[in-house]
Amino acid sequence: MVGRIKYNVMNDTELSFLKSEIERLLIERGIHLEHDEMLSDLAELGCQVDMETKDLKFTKELIDKAVKAIPEKFTLYSPSGTRDLDFPNPDGGFYSRTNTGAPNYRDIKGNTHYTTLEEVEEWYKLTNAMENIDFVTLPSTSGEYVPGDAVDVYTLEKALKHSAKHIWIQPYESDNVQYLIDMSAAAVGGLEELQKKPIVSFIACSVPCMTYKHMDAEILYRCAKSGIPVQPCSLPTAGANTPVTAQGTAFIACAEIMAMIVMLELLHPGLPVIATPLLFSMDMMTTYTLQSNTEITIARLIAMELFENGYNIRAHSYGTGTDSMEMDAQNFIERTNLTDSMAMSAASILGGAGQLETAKTISPLQLIIDNEIFGIAQRLRRGLDVNIETIDSEEIFACLDKDPTFSYLMSPHTNRHFMEPHRPDMFNRDGAVNWETDGCKSLTDKALEKFHIIMNAEDTYELSADKMAEVKKVLKLANEALVK
């Protein structure tokens, strides 16, 4: 029953309708692409391009060709070689990642401030120790602590040095993209090695609607030319820049991502891609952007089903998150509901670990707790096998005949299966007396204890000195070229 428990939020008619409308939008209306070099290449590949207006349309044949080119199986590699991610997940579960793009850091004392490079190092030491976090993103280091024109480059240097897990890169400037690729290549011995075993993948977004600015087009283009995996992303807000209905927002997001996937596969057939709709909504009473309301969660389920079941394309969205400012009751209600709902989708990746305040803040304590939440969600998704062994029918029949009061505590069946129930490491599993004896610790108290244990332990991974020297050479070149 591996990976058996799944939500289906659309019937076959609705799924077919959504696919056809997305393709109709790409064929009849198309997109706006602000990248002359990319436009020229796509025109040569058969796209309908107006170089003056920078508008581009696809054909049905090109869409089908691109979808067919997407590899059915691929691997995102880890720098350490110990946490490589095979797609589709052979266990039928999902992979998880940390949050990206948050400018704020909530330290263990509860103080919130812009993220420093020292906290970036702290973050990667923690993520290396989280067994249910599979890959990492770049925290948004503040321009107060590193050159503002090269924030992403300086942060990647720390990620390559410290992260044992696959790194997802969000570039912040057009001119930085190639340096980020070159730095990643330096960490593994060159571009050819990076292509063989990509330890990084990139994110590119569409802003505004159905429009790809030069920076995001540059990410797509350089990754396609370099053979680096991409997780094309859409970040719509229902009621603001997309229709107020969750369904309309899912439609636009999926169309924007499909356009990116088609362009990537035309430019580099066989490139690993993961569709990444990260949907939001605007509260019509306050105009505040929300991440965790119920309808937008269903919209994410729609998007996961469209890509995973409709196109057989691996898909990725938020798994955990909250609109609360604090680690309060609202926070935990929202993030566990979101995580469990998304875990029941067909999603290959669930993200957002460690975030608060609608993805604007990351917290090391929340990261440690999210590690537990993701572990529970993975167990839910796996389900349970129902057969003669698991229901213990033979023993039940025999015991009922002999002694209806028989205790199963010492039975052979219990001995075979007693280790199977999921047991979150930090959850209370004892009575009040022992809880009080242990100091009446809350979940946050236990997360703080675990934080100190991890931070006091030796680093579990660090890039070799020779590779790190090559990374620093690229960092020096990037600094000279980018920092004004």
C-alpha positions in Angstrom: 0.0 0.0 0.0 3.0 2.3 -0.5 1.9 5.8 -1.2 -1.6 4.6 -1.5 -3.5 7.3 0.4 -4.2 10.2 -2.1 -6.8 12.9 -2.6 -8.5 13.3 -5.9 -9.9 16.8 -6.2 -10.9 16.7 -9.8 -12.8 14.1 -11.8 -11.6 13.0 -15.2 -13.8 15.5 -17.1 -12.4 18.4 -15.0 -8.8 17.3 -15.4 -9.2 17.1 -19.1 -10.9 20.5 -19.2 -8.2 22.2 -17.3 -5.5 20.7 -19.5 -7.2 21.8 -22.7 -7.8 25.4 -21.4 -4.2 25.7 -20.3 -3.0 24.6 -23.8 -5.5 26.9 -25.5 -4.1 29.8 -23.5 -0.6 29.0 -24.5 -1.6 28.6 -28.2 -4.0 31.4 -28.7 -2.8 34.0 -26.3 0.8 33.0 -25.5 3.3 34.7 -23.2 5.5 37.8 -23.0 9.2 37.0 -22.8 11.8 39.8 -22.2 14.9 38.0 -23.5 15.9 38.5 -27.2 18.4 35.6 -27.3 15.9 33.2 -26.0 13.2 34.5 -28.3 15.4 34.0 -31.3 16.3 30.4 -30.3 12.6 29.6 -29.7 11.6 31.1 -33.0 14.1 28.8 -34.7 12.5 25.9 -32.9 9.1 26.7 -34.3 7.5 29.0 -31.8 5.5 32.0 -33.1 7.6 35.0 -32.0 7.1 38.8 -32.5 10.6 40.2 -31.7 9.3 43.7 -31.5 6.6 43.1 -28.9 8.5 40.2 -27.4 5.3 38.0 -27.5 5.5 34.3 -28.1 2.9 31.6 -28.9 3.2 27.9 -28.9 1.6 25.2 -31.1 -0.1 22.1 -30.0 2.7 20.1 -31.7 5.4 21.9 -29.7 3.6 21.4 -26.4 3.2 17.7 -27.0 6.8 17.5 -28.2 8.1 19.2 -25.0 6.0 17.1 -22.6 7.2 13.9 -24.3 10.8 15.1 -23.8 10.5 15.4 -20.0 12.4 12.5 -18.5 10.2 10.0 -16.6 13.0 9.3 -14.1 15.8 11.5 -12.9 17.9 12.2 -9.8 18.7 15.4 -7.9 22.0 14.8 -6.2 23.3 15.8 -2.8 26.8 17.3 -2.2 27.4 14.6 0.4 26.2 11.8 -1.8 24.1 10.5 1.1 20.7 12.2 0.4 20.2 11.8 -3.4 16.6 12.3 -4.5 15.2 9.8 -7.1 12.1 10.9 -9.0 9.6 9.4 -8.9 10.2 8.7 -5.2 10.7 4.9 -5.0 8.9 4.8 -1.6 5.8 6.5 -3.0 6.3 9.4 -0.5 7.2 13.0 -1.0 10.5 14.9 -0.5 10.6 18.0 1.6 12.5 21.2 1.7 13.1 24.3 3.7 11.5 27.7 3.0 13.0 30.1 0.5 12.9 33.9 0.1 12.3 34.9 3.7 14.2 38.0 4.6 13.8 37.6 8.4 15.3 35.2 11.0 13.6 34.4 14.3 16.4 33.3 16.6 15.9 31.0 19.5 15.4 33.9 21.9 12.4 35.0 19.8 14.1 38.1 18.3 13.3 38.7 14.6 15.9 40.5 12.4 17.4 40.3 8.9 19.3 37.1 8.3 23.1 37.1 8.8 25.7 34.9 7.2 26.4 33.3 10.6 22.7 32.3 10.8 22.9 30.9 7.3 25.6 28.6 8.6 23.5 27.8 11.6 20.6 26.9 9.3 22.6 24.4 7.2 24.0 22.7 10.3 20.4 22.2 11.5 19.1 21.0 8.1 21.9 18.5 7.9 20.6 16.9 11.1 16.9 16.9 10.1 16.0 13.4 8.9 12.7 14.4 7.3 14.1 17.4 5.4 15.4 16.3 2.1 16.9 19.4 0.4 17.5 23.0 1.2 17.1 26.5 -0.2 19.1 29.7 0.1 18.0 31.9 3.0 17.7 35.6 2.0 20.8 37.0 3.7 20.5 40.7 4.3 22.3 43.2 2.2 23.3 44.8 5.4 25.8 42.0 5.9 26.9 41.1 2.4 27.0 43.2 -0.8 23.4 43.7 -1.8 24.2 43.1 -5.5 25.5 39.6 -4.7 23.4 38.4 -1.8 22.5 35.1 -3.6 26.2 34.5 -4.6 27.5 34.9 -1.1 24.7 32.8 0.4 25.4 30.0 -2.1 29.0 29.9 -1.1 27.9 29.1 2.5 25.4 26.5 1.2 28.1 24.7 -0.9 30.4 24.7 2.0 28.0 23.4 4.6 25.0 21.7 3.1 25.0 17.9 2.8 21.7 18.1 0.9 20.6 19.2 -2.5 20.5 23.0 -2.9 17.6 24.9 -4.6 18.8 28.3 -5.9 16.7 31.4 -6.3 18.8 34.0 -8.1 18.1 37.7 -7.3 19.7 39.4 -10.4 20.1 38.6 -14.1 23.9 39.1 -14.0 24.3 36.7 -11.1 22.8 33.6 -12.8 25.9 32.4 -14.6 28.1 33.0 -11.5 25.7 30.8 -9.5 26.0 28.1 -12.1 29.8 28.5 -12.3 30.1 28.4 -8.5 28.0 25.2 -8.3 30.2 23.6 -11.0 33.3 24.6 -9.1 32.1 22.7 -6.1 32.0 19.4 -8.0 34.9 19.7 -10.4 33.4 21.4 -13.4 30.3 21.8 -15.4 30.4 18.4 -16.9 30.4 16.8 -13.5 27.5 19.1 -12.4 25.5 17.9 -15.4 26.2 14.3 -14.5 25.2 14.8 -10.9 23.4 18.1 -10.4 23.7 19.0 -6.7 21.7 22.2 -7.4 18.5 23.1 -9.2 17.1 26.6 -9.9 13.8 28.4 -9.5 12.4 30.8 -12.1 9.1 32.6 -11.8 6.6 34.5 -14.0 5.8 38.1 -12.9 3.4 39.7 -13.8 0.8 37.3 -15.2 2.0 35.3 -18.2 5.1 37.5 -18.4 8.8 36.5 -17.9 11.1 39.3 -17.1 14.7 39.3 -18.2 16.0 37.9 -14.9 13.7 34.9 -14.8 14.1 34.3 -18.6 17.9 34.4 -18.0 17.5 31.7 -15.4 15.6 29.5 -17.8 17.9 30.2 -20.7 21.2 29.7 -18.8 20.0 26.6 -17.1 18.8 25.1 -20.3 22.1 25.9 -22.0 24.1 24.4 -19.1 21.9 21.4 -18.5 20.9 22.3 -15.0 17.5 21.1 -13.6 14.9 23.8 -13.1 11.8 23.9 -10.8 9.7 26.5 -12.7 7.6 28.4 -10.3 4.4 30.6 -10.2 3.6 32.8 -7.3 0.1 34.2 -7.9 -2.1 35.9 -5.4 -5.8 35.1 -5.8 -7.9 38.3 -6.0 -4.8 40.5 -6.7 -2.9 39.4 -9.9 -5.1 36.4 -10.6 -8.8 35.6 -10.4 -10.3 35.7 -6.9 -11.4 32.0 -7.2 -8.8 29.4 -6.2 -9.7 27.5 -9.4 -8.8 30.5 -11.6 -5.6 31.1 -9.7 -4.6 27.4 -10.1 -5.4 27.7 -13.8 -3.1 30.7 -14.3 -0.3 29.3 -12.2 -0.3 26.0 -14.1 -0.4 27.8 -17.5 2.6 29.9 -16.5 4.6 26.9 -15.4 3.6 24.9 -18.5 5.0 27.7 -20.6 8.3 27.5 -18.8 8.5 23.7 -19.0 7.8 23.8 -22.8 10.5 26.4 -23.4 13.0 24.5 -21.3 12.3 21.2 -23.0 12.5 22.8 -26.5 15.8 24.4 -25.7 17.2 21.3 -23.9 15.2 18.1 -24.5 15.3 15.8 -21.5 16.1 18.4 -18.9 14.8 17.5 -15.5 12.0 19.8 -14.5 9.6 20.0 -11.5 6.5 22.1 -11.7 6.3 24.4 -8.7 3.0 26.3 -8.1 3.3 28.2 -4.9 -0.1 29.8 -4.5 -1.4 32.6 -2.3 -4.6 34.5 -1.8 -5.5 38.1 -0.8 -7.9 38.4 2.2 -10.7 40.7 0.9 -11.3 42.2 4.3 -7.7 43.2 5.0 -6.0 43.0 1.6 -3.2 41.0 3.4 -1.6 38.1 1.4 -2.4 34.7 2.8 -0.7 31.4 2.4 -2.8 28.9 4.4 -6.5 29.6 3.8 -8.6 26.6 2.9 -9.5 27.4 -0.7 -5.9 28.1 -1.8 -4.9 24.8 -0.2 -7.4 23.0 -2.5 -6.0 25.0 -5.4 -2.6 23.6 -4.7 -4.2 20.1 -4.7 -5.7 20.9 -8.1 -2.3 21.9 -9.4 -0.5 18.8 -8.0 -3.1 16.6 -9.7 -2.9 18.4 -13.0 0.9 18.0 -13.3 1.4 14.6 -11.6 -1.7 12.8 -13.0 -2.6 14.9 -16.0 0.9 15.3 -17.5 3.1 12.8 -15.5 5.3 15.8 -14.5 6.7 15.8 -11.0 5.2 18.7 -9.0 6.1 20.7 -5.9 4.2 23.1 -3.6 4.1 24.3 0.0 3.6 21.6 2.5 3.9 23.6 5.7 3.4 27.2 6.6 1.2 29.7 8.4 -0.2 33.2 8.2 0.4 33.6 12.0 3.2 35.8 13.2 4.1 33.5 16.1 4.5 29.9 17.0 1.0 29.9 18.4 -2.1 27.8 18.1 -3.1 29.3 14.8 0.4 28.5 13.5 0.2 24.8 14.4 -3.4 24.4 13.2 -2.6 25.9 9.8 0.7 24.2 9.2 -0.5 20.7 10.2 -3.7 21.0 8.2 -1.8 22.2 5.2 0.9 19.6 5.5 -1.5 16.7 6.0 -3.7 17.9 3.1 -0.8 18.3 0.7 0.7 15.0 1.8 -2.5 13.3 0.5 -1.9 14.9 -2.9 0.2 13.4 -5.7 2.9 16.0 -4.9 6.5 14.8 -5.3 7.9 17.7 -3.1 6.4 19.7 -0.2 8.2 22.8 0.9 8.2 25.6 3.4 9.9 24.0 6.5 10.8 26.5 9.2 8.7 29.4 7.9 6.4 31.8 9.8 4.4 35.0 8.8 3.4 33.9 5.3 6.9 32.8 4.4 8.5 36.1 5.4 10.3 34.7 8.4 12.3 31.5 9.1 12.8 30.0 12.6 15.2 27.3 13.6 12.8 26.1 16.3 10.0 25.9 13.8 12.3 24.0 11.4 13.0 21.4 14.1 9.2 21.0 14.8 8.4 20.9 11.1 10.8 18.0 10.8 8.4 16.1 13.1 5.4 17.3 11.2 6.7 16.1 7.9 7.6 12.7 9.5 3.9 12.3 10.6 2.7 13.3 7.1 5.0 10.8 5.4 3.6 8.1 7.6 0.0 9.1 6.8 0.7 9.0 3.1 2.1 5.5 3.2 -1.1 4.1 4.6 -1.5 0.5 6.0 -1.5 -2.9 4.4 -4.6 -4.9 5.2 -3.9 -8.7 5.0 -4.1 -11.8 7.2 -0.8 -11.0 8.9 -1.6 -7.3 9.8 -5.1 -7.9 11.1 -3.8 -11.0 13.1 -6.9 -13.0 12.3 -5.4 -16.4 13.0 -4.3 -15.4 16.5 -7.6 -13.6 17.2 -9.6 -16.7 16.3 -7.4 -19.0 18.5 -7.4 -16.6 21.5 -11.2 -16.0 21.4 -11.7 -19.8 21.5 -9.3 -20.3 24.4 -9.5 -17.1 26.5 -11.4 -13.9 25.5 -9.4 -12.0 28.1 -6.1 -12.9 26.5 -3.5 -10.0 26.6 -1.8 -9.3 23.4 1.1 -7.5 25.1 3.4 -10.6 24.9 1.9 -12.3 21.8 4.1 -13.4 18.9 2.3 -11.0 16.6 3.0 -8.0 18.9 6.7 -9.1 19.0 6.8 -8.9 15.2 5.1 -5.5 14.8 5.5 -3.5 18.0 8.2 -1.2 16.4 6.1 -0.2 13.5 3.9 2.7 14.9 5.4 6.1 14.1 6.8 7.7 17.2 7.7 11.4 16.8 11.0 12.0 18.7 9.9 15.1 20.6 6.2 14.3 21.4 5.0 13.3 24.8 4.2 9.6 25.0 4.0 9.2 28.8 1.7 10.1 31.7 1.5 13.2 33.8 3.7 12.0 36.6 6.7 11.3 34.4 6.0 14.5 32.4 6.1 16.6 35.6 9.2 14.8 36.8 10.9 15.7 33.5 10.2 19.3 34.0 6.8 19.8 32.3 8.5 20.5 29.0 6.5 21.8 26.0 7.2 21.0 22.4 9.0 24.3 22.0 11.2 23.5 25.1 12.1 20.2 23.5 12.9 21.9 20.2 15.2 24.3 22.0 17.0 21.3 23.7 17.4 19.6 20.3 18.7 22.9 18.8 21.5 23.1 21.4 22.4 19.4 21.0 22.8 19.8 17.2 24.7 23.1 17.5 27.1 21.7 20.1 27.8 18.6 18.0 30.5 18.5 15.3 29.6 19.4 11.7 28.4 16.4 9.8 29.5 17.7 6.4 31.9 20.3 4.9 33.0 20.7 1.3 36.6 19.6 0.8 39.3 22.4 1.0 40.3 22.1 -2.7 36.8 22.3 -4.0 36.1 25.2 -1.6 39.1 27.0 -2.9 37.6 26.8 -6.4 34.2 28.0 -5.2 35.9 31.1 -3.6 37.7 31.9 -6.9 34.3 32.2 -8.5 33.0 34.2 -5.6 35.9 36.6 -6.0 35.2 37.0 -9.8 31.5 37.5 -9.0 32.2 40.2 -6.4 34.5 42.1 -8.8 31.9 42.0 -11.6 28.6 42.5 -9.6 29.3 44.7 -6.7 29.1 48.3 -7.6 
